[in-house]
Each structure stands twice: as structure tokens, then as C-alpha cells.
């Protein structure tokens, strides 16, 4: 079971600028879900969700289709 502490929101948001290039690099390799990104980055899913949603809002990412069986969307770098 994954154990982690919830960090203050300001810290998580500040790290977006550090994580953005890493997330883009991973998604250029292949589309991934939030849990897949979290595992590859070694970060908690809740933090990855905030970073991905910000990138989606800025039109850097898009979903590849419908949610999978577990209810997770797969994201890719927007063309």
C-alpha cells in the first residue's frame, strides 16, 4: 500500500513547473492514465491529477477517448 503525506497545496502547485516537462516527456512516449503517470513519476496520484488537469486546461493535453474499465481517462500531448 502506498503511504504518503498530503502536502500543502501551494507546494504541490509550485512543483507543477518542475513536473510539467517530465509529464510531457512521458506522454510523448505513449498515452497514460493518472495512475500510470503517478507510478512512473513516483508521485502521489492526487498531485499528478492537479498537474495534469492544469495542463489539460492550458490545452497542452487531451484525452484519447473514453474512460477505461477503472474509470480513468488516458491522456496524450495535444497535436
N, C-alpha and C positions, 0 to 999 in steps of 0.2 A: 504494500500500500504506500502511495506517495505521501510523504509528510513535508509540509512547508508552512511557513507563516504568511499571513496576509500582510503585505507591505502597505505603507501609506500610499494613497492614490497618487499623490504628487511624485513620489519616487517612480512608480510604475509608468506614469505619463512621461516623465523625463527620459526614461530609458527607451521610449519609442524611437528616438533619433539614433540610438545605438543599434536597436534591433531591426529597424526598417531595412537596411541593406542586407542583413542576414536572412530575413524573411523573403525578400525579393529574390535573393540568390537561390534559396531552397525551392521557391515556386517556379523559377525559370527551369529548374531541373525537371520538375513534374508537379502537377496539381496535388494539393494536400488538404486534409481537414485540419481543424484547430488541434485536435489531439495529436495528430501526426506531426504538426509543426512543433507543438509543445515538447514532444518526445525528442525530436531532432535538435531543438534548441536547449533542452534541459531546463525548461522554464515551466511554471505552473500554467495550466490551461486558461485560468481566469485572466492572467496577464496577457497571454497570447491573444485571447479574444479581444481585449481592448485595443491592442496594436493592429490586429487585422481589421477590426471594424473601422478604425480611424483611416487605415489605408484604403479600405473599400469606399468610405465616404469621400475621400480625396480622388476617387476614380483611378487608383493605382492597381486595384484588384477587382476581379469579378468572379461570380460563382460559375461553375462549369455545368450546372444542371440542377436536377432535383436532389434533395437530401438523401443520404444513404439510409440503410436499414436502422442505424442507430440514431438517425435524425441530424447528422452532421452534413453540412454542405462542403463541397470541395472547392477550393479557391485556386485561381491562377492569376498570373500577371496579365493585366489588360493589354490587348494588342494596340 
